[in-house]
Amino acid sequence: MAALGAVSVLPATLAVRPAAAQVASTAWADTLRAARGQTVYFNAWAGSERINAYLQWAAGELQRDFGVKLQHVKISDAADVIKRVRAEKQAGRKDTEGTVDLVWINGENFAAMKHDGLLSAPFAETLPNFQWVDTVGKPTTLVDFSVPTDGLESPWGMAQLTFFADAKRLAKPPQSMAELLALARSQPGRITYPRPPEFHGTTFIKQALIEHAPDVKALALPVTPAALAAQTAPLWRFLDALHPHLWRGGKQFPQNSAAVRQMMADGELVMALTFNPNEAANEIAAKRLPATVQSWQFAKGTIGNTHFVAIPYNAPSKAGAQLVANFLLSPAAQARKADIDVWGDPTVLDVARLPAAERARFQSASRPGQVAVTAPVLPEPHASWVDAIEKEWTRRYGV
């Protein structure tokens, strides 16, 4: 494991420039030395036992191989971390005077940190393991909700809106929002989605927005009042038609996707949703769902994105944070994270480009509950749309 984390490998573009390669190698060696003995306070969502266990494993590896202590600061919402870092900046805290070394982040939270100057200097593309990131096949590793990352955050995993249901109860899964509406009408009270701003619920709304917007290209631009009114009008008409047929008549919504999953498992709902294409397979492996559960994505595609780790401007342990980010990109750490029995979070790496020994880590047979046919990934709207549509949804449907 030490060989993977300590990594002497360098980006291919540096291989033909010995002088630049030597400088990069020396700089990384300096980072490794500076990191030893540091404690990295990693603020990360703690809503999953699997994820928490994965981070405990990572902490053991980092302590053993690099002398870095990874402390998982368990949070429920990254937005709370952003507020804390912003308050620290307003209070005049400088360089190493913060309380957060690394944060699990993406979307509107990244956009806010970037806009407000709350992030450390660009670092992601200088990490030795960044050379394996699939920036071509997975372009969201470089663009986060239509906002260029500019090296300010390091990719960690992939996500795509996915639905799952027991094939014994739902023989023909809906392949679009229009088909989902038809299913809701035929089985009233047996479909729902989490209440926004819970991110699965917001993602469901954004999926409906993309399928109904008159000009999808407008969603890639910062939101304006005029664009919001024009592009969301068909969305609200769709939701107005859908809600009366949802669980509890669309008057109440579950708090999170875990609640929706449990209601599906109990037979109260006919289908559930997730942002991890392997979640159903995870649950089947853990014997919390039957092996007859199948996962799918809409035929023309569903929203997908990359989640990242970022370093605040005033992180006390910047070297340690970079080392942790690099370790999380290592083939060993990415393969373990992608393992259905561990987490099942899809890798950001281009597995085909890995050395044979590292590529072999990712080879495994298909498991019950995995998506059989992966659909196209639809890009997220610009980060500024999130708050706007959440506020309007709450105004219209919040209770």
C-alpha positions in Angstrom: 0.0 0.0 0.0 2.9 2.3 0.8 4.0 2.2 -2.9 0.5 3.4 -4.0 0.2 6.3 -1.6 3.8 7.4 -1.7 3.5 7.2 -5.5 6.5 8.3 -7.5 4.4 8.2 -10.7 4.0 11.4 -12.6 1.6 12.8 -15.1 2.3 11.6 -18.6 2.9 15.2 -19.8 5.8 15.4 -17.4 7.4 12.2 -18.5 8.9 13.8 -21.6 10.2 16.8 -19.6 12.8 15.5 -17.2 13.4 18.9 -15.6 9.8 19.5 -14.9 9.4 15.9 -13.7 12.2 16.3 -11.3 10.7 19.5 -9.9 7.4 17.8 -9.5 9.0 14.8 -7.8 10.9 17.1 -5.4 7.8 19.1 -4.6 5.8 16.0 -3.8 8.6 14.7 -1.6 8.5 17.9 0.3 4.7 17.5 0.7 5.2 14.0 2.1 7.8 15.3 4.6 5.6 18.2 5.7 2.5 16.0 6.1 4.1 13.5 8.5 2.8 14.0 12.0 -0.1 16.2 10.8 -3.8 15.6 11.7 -6.2 16.1 8.9 -9.7 17.1 9.9 -11.8 15.7 7.1 -15.4 17.1 7.2 -17.5 14.5 5.4 -21.1 13.4 5.3 -21.7 10.7 7.9 -25.1 9.4 6.9 -23.8 5.9 5.7 -22.3 3.2 7.9 -20.4 1.9 4.8 -18.8 5.3 4.1 -17.9 5.8 7.7 -16.3 2.3 7.8 -14.4 3.1 4.5 -13.0 6.3 6.0 -11.9 4.3 9.1 -10.0 2.0 6.8 -8.4 4.9 5.0 -7.4 6.4 8.3 -5.6 3.2 9.3 -3.7 3.1 6.0 -2.7 6.7 6.2 -1.4 6.5 9.8 0.5 3.3 9.1 2.1 4.3 5.8 2.5 8.1 6.1 2.2 9.0 9.8 -0.8 11.2 9.0 -3.9 11.0 11.3 -7.2 11.3 9.4 -9.9 12.5 11.7 -13.4 12.1 10.2 -15.5 15.1 11.3 -19.0 13.8 10.8 -21.4 16.2 9.2 -24.9 16.1 7.8 -24.6 18.9 5.3 -21.6 20.4 3.6 -23.3 23.8 3.5 -22.8 24.0 7.3 -19.0 23.6 6.8 -19.1 26.4 4.1 -20.8 28.7 6.6 -18.1 27.9 9.2 -15.2 28.6 6.8 -16.9 31.8 5.6 -17.3 33.0 9.2 -13.7 32.3 9.9 -12.7 34.4 6.9 -15.0 37.2 8.0 -13.4 37.0 11.5 -9.9 37.5 9.9 -8.5 34.0 10.4 -5.6 33.6 8.1 -3.6 30.8 6.4 -3.4 28.1 9.0 -5.9 29.3 11.5 -9.0 27.3 10.3 -10.7 24.3 11.7 -11.2 22.4 8.5 -8.4 20.7 6.5 -10.4 18.8 3.9 -14.1 18.8 3.0 -16.3 16.4 0.9 -18.0 18.8 -1.5 -19.5 19.5 -4.9 -22.1 21.5 -6.7 -23.4 24.7 -5.3 -21.2 24.4 -2.2 -18.1 24.3 -4.3 -19.4 27.2 -6.4 -19.9 29.2 -3.3 -16.5 28.4 -1.9 -14.8 29.3 -5.2 -16.7 32.5 -5.6 -16.0 33.7 -2.1 -12.3 32.8 -2.1 -12.7 30.2 0.6 -10.4 27.6 -1.1 -6.7 27.0 -0.9 -4.5 27.3 -4.0 -5.1 24.9 -6.9 -3.6 21.5 -6.0 -5.6 18.6 -7.6 -3.7 18.3 -10.9 -0.4 18.3 -9.1 -1.3 15.1 -7.2 0.7 12.2 -8.5 -2.4 10.0 -8.8 -4.3 12.6 -10.8 -2.7 11.1 -13.9 -5.1 8.2 -13.7 -8.3 10.3 -13.6 -10.6 9.8 -16.6 -10.9 13.5 -17.5 -12.0 12.6 -21.1 -14.6 9.9 -20.5 -15.8 11.6 -17.3 -15.6 15.3 -18.0 -17.4 16.2 -14.7 -14.1 15.4 -13.0 -13.0 18.9 -14.3 -16.4 20.7 -14.4 -18.6 20.8 -11.3 -22.2 21.8 -12.0 -21.0 23.7 -15.0 -18.3 25.5 -12.9 -14.7 24.7 -13.9 -12.8 23.1 -11.0 -9.5 24.8 -11.9 -7.7 22.3 -9.7 -9.4 23.7 -6.6 -11.0 20.3 -5.7 -9.8 16.7 -6.3 -12.3 14.2 -7.8 -13.2 11.3 -5.5 -16.2 9.4 -6.9 -18.9 9.3 -9.6 -22.7 9.5 -9.1 -25.7 9.2 -11.4 -29.4 9.3 -10.6 -30.6 5.7 -10.6 -34.0 4.1 -9.7 -34.6 0.6 -8.3 -37.5 -1.7 -7.6 -38.4 -5.3 -7.0 -39.1 -6.9 -10.4 -41.8 -9.0 -8.8 -43.8 -5.8 -8.1 -42.7 -3.6 -11.1 -42.2 -5.6 -14.2 -41.9 -2.6 -16.5 -39.8 0.3 -15.0 -40.5 3.8 -16.3 -38.0 5.1 -18.7 -38.8 8.8 -18.4 -40.6 11.3 -16.2 -43.6 11.0 -18.5 -43.7 7.3 -17.9 -43.2 7.8 -14.2 -46.3 10.1 -14.2 -48.3 7.4 -16.0 -47.1 4.8 -13.4 -48.0 7.1 -10.5 -51.5 7.5 -12.0 -51.9 3.7 -12.3 -50.5 3.1 -8.8 -51.5 6.1 -6.7 -49.8 6.6 -3.4 -46.9 4.2 -4.2 -44.3 6.7 -5.6 -42.6 9.6 -3.9 -39.3 11.4 -3.7 -37.4 13.0 -0.7 -38.3 16.5 0.3 -35.9 19.2 -1.2 -33.3 20.5 -0.2 -32.3 16.9 0.6 -30.1 16.3 -2.4 -31.8 13.2 -3.8 -35.1 15.2 -3.8 -33.4 18.1 -5.5 -31.9 15.8 -8.0 -35.3 14.3 -8.8 -36.5 17.9 -9.5 -33.5 18.7 -11.7 -34.1 15.5 -13.7 -37.7 16.6 -14.3 -36.4 20.1 -15.1 -34.0 18.8 -17.8 -36.7 16.7 -19.4 -39.2 19.6 -19.6 -37.1 22.7 -20.1 -37.8 24.5 -23.4 -34.1 25.3 -23.8 -31.8 22.8 -21.9 -28.7 24.8 -22.9 -30.0 27.7 -20.8 -29.6 25.5 -17.7 -25.8 25.5 -18.2 -25.7 29.3 -17.6 -26.1 31.2 -14.3 -29.7 31.5 -13.4 -31.6 34.8 -13.9 -35.2 35.6 -12.9 -36.3 35.5 -16.6 -34.5 32.2 -17.3 -36.0 30.7 -14.1 -39.5 31.7 -15.1 -39.2 30.5 -18.7 -37.3 27.2 -18.1 -39.2 26.0 -15.0 -42.8 26.7 -16.1 -43.2 23.2 -17.7 -41.6 21.7 -14.6 -44.2 23.1 -12.2 -47.0 22.0 -14.5 -45.5 18.5 -14.5 -45.2 18.4 -10.7 -48.7 19.8 -10.3 -49.9 16.8 -12.3 -47.7 14.3 -10.5 -48.1 15.3 -6.8 -51.8 14.3 -6.3 -50.8 10.7 -7.2 -47.8 10.5 -4.9 -47.5 9.0 -1.4 -49.9 10.9 0.9 -51.2 12.9 -2.1 -48.0 14.8 -2.4 -48.8 16.7 0.8 -45.9 15.1 2.7 -42.4 14.0 1.5 -39.9 11.6 3.2 -36.9 13.3 4.7 -34.3 11.4 2.8 -33.6 8.6 0.3 -33.0 6.0 3.0 -36.6 6.5 4.1 -37.8 6.0 0.5 -35.7 2.9 0.2 -37.1 1.4 3.4 -40.7 2.1 2.3 -39.9 0.4 -1.0 -38.5 -2.6 0.9 -41.6 -2.7 3.1 -43.9 -2.7 0.1 -45.4 0.7 0.8 -43.7 2.2 -2.3 -43.2 0.5 -5.7 -39.8 2.1 -6.4 -36.9 4.1 -4.9 -34.1 6.3 -6.0 -30.4 6.8 -5.4 -27.4 8.7 -6.6 -25.2 5.7 -6.3 -25.8 3.2 -9.2 -24.6 0.4 -6.9 -26.8 1.1 -3.9 -29.3 -1.6 -4.6 -26.5 -4.1 -5.1 -25.1 -3.0 -1.7 -28.4 -3.6 0.0 -28.8 -7.0 -1.7 -25.3 -8.0 -0.6 -26.2 -6.9 2.9 -29.4 -8.9 2.7 -31.6 -5.9 3.3 -33.2 -6.1 -0.1 -34.2 -9.3 -2.1 -32.1 -10.4 -5.1 -35.1 -9.7 -7.3 -34.5 -5.9 -7.0 -33.3 -4.4 -10.3 -31.7 -0.9 -10.9 -32.2 1.2 -14.0 -31.6 4.7 -15.4 -33.9 6.5 -17.8 -33.3 5.5 -21.4 -32.3 8.9 -22.6 -30.1 9.5 -19.6 -30.1 10.7 -16.0 -28.3 13.5 -14.2 -24.8 12.6 -13.1 -21.8 14.3 -11.5 -18.5 13.9 -9.7 -18.0 14.4 -6.0 -14.8 15.9 -4.8 -12.6 16.8 -1.8 -11.3 20.4 -1.3 -8.9 22.2 0.9 -10.1 25.5 2.6 -7.9 28.6 2.4 -7.0 28.4 6.1 -6.5 24.7 6.5 -3.8 24.1 9.2 -2.6 20.8 7.6 -2.5 21.6 3.9 0.3 19.1 3.2 -1.6 16.4 5.0 -4.8 17.2 3.2 -3.0 16.9 -0.2 -1.6 13.6 0.8 -5.1 12.3 1.8 -6.5 13.5 -1.5 -3.8 11.7 -3.4 -4.3 8.5 -1.4 -8.1 8.7 -2.1 -7.2 8.7 -5.8 -4.9 5.7 -5.6 -6.0 2.6 -7.5 -6.1 0.6 -4.3 -8.3 3.1 -2.5 -10.5 3.7 -5.5 -10.9 -0.1 -6.1 -11.9 -0.7 -2.5 -14.4 2.2 -2.6 -15.9 0.7 -5.8 -16.3 -2.8 -4.2 -20.0 -3.6 -3.8 -19.2 -5.2 -0.4 -17.4 -2.1 0.8 -19.1 1.0 -0.6 -19.8 0.6 -4.3 -19.0 4.2 -5.2 -18.0 4.3 -8.9 -14.4 5.2 -9.6 -13.2 8.5 -11.2 -10.2 6.7 -12.7 -9.7 5.5 -16.3 -9.3 1.8 -15.3 -8.2 0.8 -18.8 -5.1 3.0 -18.5 -4.0 1.5 -15.2 -1.0 -0.9 -15.1 -2.2 -4.5 -15.3 -1.7 -5.2 -11.6 -3.8 -2.2 -10.6 -6.4 -2.8 -13.2 -7.0 -6.3 -11.8 -8.2 -4.7 -8.6 -11.3 -3.5 -10.3 -12.3 -6.8 -12.1 -15.3 -8.4 -10.5 -18.4 -10.2 -11.7 -21.7 -8.5 -12.1 -23.8 -8.5 -9.0 -27.6 -8.7 -8.5 -29.0 -5.2 -8.3 -26.4 -3.5 -10.5 -27.5 -1.4 -13.4 -27.6 -3.7 -16.4 -27.4 -1.0 -19.1 -25.8 2.3 -18.2 -27.6 5.3 -19.6 -26.0 8.5 -20.8 -25.0 11.0 -18.1 -26.8 14.2 -18.3 -24.9 17.3 -17.1 -26.0 19.1 -14.0 -27.5 22.6 -14.4 -25.3 25.5 -13.4 -24.8 25.5 -9.6 -26.8 28.7 -9.3 -30.0 26.9 -10.3 -30.1 24.7 -7.2 -31.0 27.3 -4.6 -33.4 29.0 -7.0 -35.5 25.9 -7.8 -35.4 24.7 -4.1 -36.8 28.0 -2.9 -39.5 27.9 -5.6 -40.4 24.3 -4.8 -40.7 25.2 -1.1 -42.9 28.2 -1.9 -45.2 26.0 -4.0 -45.2 22.7 -2.2 -43.6 23.2 1.2 -45.8 22.7 4.3 
